Amino acid sequence: MNGTTKNSIIVFTTALVVFLLFSCESNFKEVQKSNIAEFVPSGEADSINIKYTDSGRIKSILVSSKMLDYSSVAFPFTEFPKGILVTLYDQSEKKTFVSSKYAVSFKNTNIIDLRGAVKITNETGQVFETEQLYFDKKNEWFYTEKTYKFSDPKGVSYGEGIDFSKDFKIINSQGVSGEVEKQ
């Protein structure tokens, strides 16, 4: 075999290997793209009105203009991107109203994250307002580290960081200021 033929075979083999490597890289990138799972809801609903009952009694009513269900992801949740209005009923049928511009409910932890103009009112005239509030469904307990405003017929108070029962009977605040009338 002469030197020219030998050089031609080496050049051809090198070119073939380089071509195969680049074509494999291109195919590998296509395979990577096809394995990327899209993050889309498994369910979607518009204009919902859900009533939760227990032993024939209404416990709460959830109203929202948009619900996205992500129950098929590793950490399942339900999102309410256009906000919610919830009516909670206690044992004596007294109502508490909760509203926010956005909400997400995490199924594994039973925590609801409320955001944007969060407002809680009840039939006794108490009003709680903040920008973000969490609700622990299992313990029926609200909490936040954000600033808040709480008003009732006795006065108005402001603070940062609070937790309380859904009926406002137990309230633990971290820092509070304002004027409240004594009974």
Secondary structure, 3 states (H helix, E strand, C coil): CCHHHHHHHHHHHHHHHHHHHHHHHHHHHHHHHHHCCCCCCCEEEEEEEEEEEECCEEEEEEEEEEEEEECCCCCCEEEECCCEEEEEECCCCCEEEEEECEEEEECCCCEEEEEEEEEEEECCCCEEEEEEEEEECCCCEEEEEEEEEEEECCEEEEEEEEEEECCCCCEEECCEEEEECCC
